[in-house]
Amino acid sequence: MNSAIYATDKKGDRFEVVLFMNELSEKEMAKLSRRLNEFLFRSLTSDEYQTKLSRELTEGDMEIEQEG
């Protein structure tokens, strides 16, 4: 499963996010499919989420909780 999003904010800043995922189980793929849009949206719009995501990726633990 691969995904790409290109966005421009109101200030004219451009963003590009590209995700490449392989060897996902059917369960992982279904879960990811349900949450991918929210993940991408929050990654682009929330400074707090970007900080948390950066920290989690740096530490190598991608278990990011969902709000809601």
DSSP file (Angstrom, degrees, kcal/mol; ACC not computed):
  #  RESIDUE AA STRUCTURE BP1 BP2  ACC     N-H-->O    O-->H-N    N-H-->O    O-->H-N    TCO  KAPPA ALPHA  PHI   PSI    X-CA   Y-CA   Z-CA
    1    1 A M              0   0    0      0, 0.0    20,-1.8     0, 0.0     2,-0.3   0.000 360.0 360.0 360.0 128.5    0.0    0.0    0.0
    2    2 A N  E     -A   20   0A   0     18,-0.2     2,-0.3     2,-0.0    18,-0.2  -0.944 360.0-177.8-129.1 151.4    1.4    3.4   -1.0
    3    3 A S  E     -A   19   0A   0     16,-2.2    16,-3.1    -2,-0.3     2,-0.4  -0.997   6.1-173.1-149.6 146.6    0.0    6.8   -0.6
    4    4 A A  E     -A   18   0A   0     -2,-0.3     2,-0.4    14,-0.2    14,-0.2  -0.998   1.5-175.2-140.1 143.5    0.9   10.4   -1.5
    5    5 A I  E     -A   17   0A   0     12,-2.4    12,-2.5    -2,-0.4     2,-0.4  -0.999   5.6-167.0-138.9 138.6   -0.6   13.7   -0.7
    6    6 A Y  E     +A   16   0A   0     -2,-0.4     2,-0.3    10,-0.2    10,-0.2  -0.993  18.7 171.2-123.9 130.4    0.4   17.2   -1.9
    7    7 A A  E     -A   15   0A   0      8,-2.3     8,-3.2    -2,-0.4     2,-0.4  -0.971  24.4-156.8-141.9 153.6   -1.0   20.2   -0.1
    8    8 A T  E     -A   14   0A   0     -2,-0.3     6,-0.2     6,-0.2     2,-0.0  -0.999  20.6-144.3-128.7 127.8   -0.6   24.0    0.0
    9    9 A D    >   -     0   0    0      4,-2.6     3,-1.9    -2,-0.4    36,-0.0  -0.249  35.3 -92.0 -84.9 178.9   -1.6   25.9    3.1
   10   10 A K  T 3  S+     0   0    0      1,-0.3    -1,-0.1     2,-0.1    -2,-0.0   0.727 126.2  56.1 -64.3 -22.2   -3.2   29.4    3.2
   11   11 A K  T 3  S-     0   0    0      2,-0.1    -1,-0.3     1,-0.0     3,-0.1   0.507 121.3-106.7 -86.2  -5.2    0.2   31.0    3.5
   12   12 A G    <   +     0   0    0     -3,-1.9     2,-0.2     1,-0.3    -2,-0.1   0.477  69.9 147.4  92.6   2.7    1.4   29.3    0.3
   13   13 A D        -     0   0    0      1,-0.0    -4,-2.6    -5,-0.0     2,-0.4  -0.536  38.5-142.4 -71.3 136.4    3.6   26.7    2.1
   14   14 A R  E     -A    8   0A   0     -2,-0.2     2,-0.4    -6,-0.2    -6,-0.2  -0.806  16.2-169.3-105.2 143.9    3.7   23.5    0.2
   15   15 A F  E     -A    7   0A   0     -8,-3.2    -8,-2.3    -2,-0.4     2,-0.4  -0.962   7.0-170.4-131.3 147.2    3.8   20.0    1.7
   16   16 A E  E     -A    6   0A   0     -2,-0.4     2,-0.4   -10,-0.2   -10,-0.2  -0.986   3.8-178.3-139.0 126.6    4.4   16.6    0.3
   17   17 A V  E     +A    5   0A   0    -12,-2.5   -12,-2.4    -2,-0.4     2,-0.4  -0.993   2.8 179.8-126.5 125.9    3.9   13.3    2.2
   18   18 A V  E     -A    4   0A   0     -2,-0.4     2,-0.5   -14,-0.2   -14,-0.2  -0.993   5.5-168.4-128.4 127.5    4.7   10.0    0.6
   19   19 A L  E     -A    3   0A   0    -16,-3.1   -16,-2.2    -2,-0.4     2,-0.5  -0.960   4.3-171.6-118.3 130.4    4.2    6.7    2.5
   20   20 A F  E     +A    2   0A   0     -2,-0.5     2,-0.4   -18,-0.2   -18,-0.2  -0.986  11.6 175.9-119.8 122.8    5.5    3.4    1.2
   21   21 A M        +     0   0    0    -20,-1.8     2,-0.3    -2,-0.5     3,-0.1  -0.983   0.3 174.5-129.4 136.8    4.4    0.3    3.1
   22   22 A N        +     0   0    0     -2,-0.4    -2,-0.0     1,-0.1   -20,-0.0  -0.923  55.6  29.4-138.2 166.1    5.1   -3.3    2.4
   23   23 A E  S    S+     0   0    0     -2,-0.3     2,-0.3     1,-0.2    -1,-0.1   0.852  74.3 162.8  54.6  41.4    4.5   -6.7    3.9
   24   24 A L        -     0   0    0     -3,-0.1    -1,-0.2     1,-0.1     2,-0.1  -0.681  36.1-126.7 -87.2 141.9    1.3   -5.7    5.6
   25   25 A S     >  -     0   0    0     -2,-0.3     4,-2.6     1,-0.1     5,-0.2  -0.360  30.0-105.0 -74.8 166.9   -1.1   -8.3    6.9
   26   26 A E  H  > S+     0   0    0      1,-0.2     4,-2.2     2,-0.2     5,-0.2   0.891 123.9  51.0 -60.2 -38.7   -4.7   -8.1    5.8
   27   27 A K  H  > S+     0   0    0      2,-0.2     4,-2.3     1,-0.2    -1,-0.2   0.914 111.0  47.1 -65.6 -43.9   -5.6   -6.9    9.3
   28   28 A E  H  > S+     0   0    0      1,-0.2     4,-2.6     2,-0.2    -2,-0.2   0.895 112.3  50.7 -64.1 -40.3   -2.9   -4.2    9.2
   29   29 A M  H  X S+     0   0    0     -4,-2.6     4,-2.5     2,-0.2    -2,-0.2   0.902 110.8  48.0 -66.0 -41.8   -4.0   -3.1    5.7
   30   30 A A  H  X S+     0   0    0     -4,-2.2     4,-1.7     2,-0.2    -2,-0.2   0.921 113.7  47.3 -64.5 -44.4   -7.6   -2.8    6.8
   31   31 A K  H  X S+     0   0    0     -4,-2.3     4,-1.2     1,-0.2    -2,-0.2   0.921 114.0  47.5 -63.2 -44.9   -6.7   -0.8    9.9
   32   32 A L  H  X S+     0   0    0     -4,-2.6     4,-1.6     1,-0.2     3,-0.4   0.902 108.0  55.2 -63.9 -42.3   -4.4    1.5    7.9
   33   33 A S  H  < S+     0   0    0     -4,-2.5     4,-0.4     1,-0.2    -1,-0.2   0.876 108.1  49.6 -59.3 -38.6   -7.0    2.0    5.2
   34   34 A R  H  < S+     0   0    0     -4,-1.7    -1,-0.2     1,-0.2     4,-0.2   0.789 122.1  31.7 -70.5 -28.3   -9.5    3.2    7.8
   35   35 A R  H  X S+     0   0    0     -4,-1.2     4,-2.4    -3,-0.4    -2,-0.2   0.441  89.2  94.7-113.0  -1.0   -7.1    5.7    9.4
   36   36 A L  H  X S+     0   0    0     -4,-1.6     4,-2.7     1,-0.2     5,-0.2   0.913  85.5  49.7 -63.6 -45.2   -4.9    6.9    6.6
   37   37 A N  H  > S+     0   0    0     -4,-0.4     4,-2.6     1,-0.2    -1,-0.2   0.914 112.8  47.6 -61.3 -42.8   -6.8   10.0    5.8
   38   38 A E  H  > S+     0   0    0     -4,-0.2     4,-2.9     2,-0.2     5,-0.3   0.922 111.8  51.0 -63.2 -43.4   -7.0   11.1    9.4
   39   39 A F  H  X S+     0   0    0     -4,-2.4     4,-2.4     1,-0.2    -2,-0.2   0.940 112.8  45.0 -58.8 -48.9   -3.3   10.5    9.8
   40   40 A L  H  X S+     0   0    0     -4,-2.7     4,-1.5     2,-0.2    -2,-0.2   0.917 114.0  49.4 -63.5 -43.6   -2.4   12.5    6.8
   41   41 A F  H  X S+     0   0    0     -4,-2.6     4,-1.7    -5,-0.2     3,-0.4   0.947 114.3  44.0 -60.9 -49.7   -4.7   15.4    7.7
   42   42 A R  H  X S+     0   0    0     -4,-2.9     4,-1.9     1,-0.2     8,-0.2   0.861 109.6  57.5 -65.4 -35.2   -3.4   15.6   11.3
   43   43 A S  H  < S+     0   0    0     -4,-2.4    -1,-0.2    -5,-0.3    -2,-0.2   0.838 114.9  37.6 -62.8 -32.7    0.2   15.3   10.0
   44   44 A L  H  < S+     0   0    0     -4,-1.5    -1,-0.2    -3,-0.4    -2,-0.2   0.694 125.1  35.2 -91.8 -21.1   -0.3   18.3    7.9
   45   45 A T  H  < S+     0   0    0     -4,-1.7     2,-0.6    -5,-0.2    -2,-0.2   0.596 100.8  70.8-114.3 -12.3   -2.4   20.5   10.1
   46   46 A S     X  -     0   0    0     -4,-1.9     4,-2.5    -5,-0.2     5,-0.2  -0.912  48.6-168.7-118.2 113.7   -1.4   19.9   13.7
   47   47 A D  H  > S+     0   0    0     -2,-0.6     4,-2.1     1,-0.2    -1,-0.2   0.899  94.9  52.1 -60.5 -40.2    1.9   21.2   15.1
   48   48 A E  H  > S+     0   0    0      1,-0.2     4,-2.2     2,-0.2    -1,-0.2   0.913 110.7  46.9 -63.0 -43.5    1.4   19.1   18.2
   49   49 A Y  H  > S+     0   0    0      2,-0.2     4,-3.0     1,-0.2    -1,-0.2   0.890 109.8  53.7 -66.6 -39.2    0.8   15.9   16.2
   50   50 A Q  H  X S+     0   0    0     -4,-2.5     4,-2.5    -8,-0.2    -1,-0.2   0.901 109.5  48.7 -61.2 -41.1    3.8   16.7   14.0
   51   51 A T  H  X S+     0   0    0     -4,-2.1     4,-2.3     2,-0.2    -2,-0.2   0.929 113.7  45.8 -64.0 -45.4    6.0   16.9   17.1
   52   52 A K  H  X S+     0   0    0     -4,-2.2     4,-2.7     2,-0.2    -2,-0.2   0.914 113.2  49.9 -64.4 -43.1    4.7   13.7   18.5
   53   53 A L  H  X S+     0   0    0     -4,-3.0     4,-2.6     2,-0.2     5,-0.2   0.922 110.7  49.6 -61.5 -45.3    5.1   11.9   15.1
   54   54 A S  H  X S+     0   0    0     -4,-2.5     4,-2.2     1,-0.2    -1,-0.2   0.912 112.3  48.0 -60.7 -43.5    8.6   13.1   14.8
   55   55 A R  H  X S+     0   0    0     -4,-2.3     4,-2.1     2,-0.2    -2,-0.2   0.925 112.6  48.2 -63.4 -45.2    9.5   11.9   18.3
   56   56 A E  H  X>S+     0   0    0     -4,-2.7     5,-2.0     1,-0.2     4,-0.7   0.893 112.7  47.8 -64.7 -40.6    7.9    8.5   17.7
   57   57 A L  H  <5S+     0   0    0     -4,-2.6     3,-0.4     2,-0.2    -1,-0.2   0.886 111.1  51.3 -68.6 -37.6    9.7    8.0   14.4
   58   58 A T  H  <5S+     0   0    0     -4,-2.2    -2,-0.2     1,-0.2    -1,-0.2   0.892 111.9  46.5 -64.8 -39.8   13.0    9.0   15.9
   59   59 A E  H  <5S-     0   0    0     -4,-2.1    -1,-0.2    -5,-0.2    -2,-0.2   0.580 112.5-122.3 -79.6 -10.1   12.6    6.6   18.8
   60   60 A G  T  <5S+     0   0    0     -4,-0.7     2,-0.6    -3,-0.4    -3,-0.2   0.660  75.4 118.1  79.9  17.2   11.5    3.9   16.3
   61   61 A D      < -     0   0    0     -5,-2.0    -1,-0.2    -6,-0.2    -2,-0.2  -0.922  38.9-176.4-120.3 105.4    8.1    3.2   17.9
   62   62 A M        +     0   0    0     -2,-0.6     2,-1.4    -5,-0.1    -5,-0.1   0.007  40.6 124.6 -92.8  28.2    5.3    3.9   15.6
   63   63 A E        +     0   0    0     -7,-0.1     2,-0.5     2,-0.0    -1,-0.1  -0.687  35.5 171.6 -90.0  85.9    2.4    3.3   18.0
   64   64 A I        -     0   0    0     -2,-1.4     2,-0.1     1,-0.0    -2,-0.1  -0.868  27.9-129.9-102.7 123.6    0.6    6.6   17.8
   65   65 A E        -     0   0    0     -2,-0.5     2,-0.3     1,-0.1    -2,-0.0  -0.362  16.5-128.4 -73.6 149.7   -2.8    6.8   19.5
   66   66 A Q        -     0   0    0     -2,-0.1     2,-0.1     1,-0.0    -1,-0.1  -0.753  17.7-127.6 -96.3 142.9   -5.9    8.0   17.8
   67   67 A E              0   0    0     -2,-0.3    -1,-0.0     1,-0.2     0, 0.0  -0.479 360.0 360.0 -79.2 158.0   -8.1   10.7   19.2
   68   68 A G              0   0    0     -2,-0.1    -1,-0.2     0, 0.0    -2,-0.0   0.459 360.0 360.0 122.8 360.0  -11.7   10.2   19.5
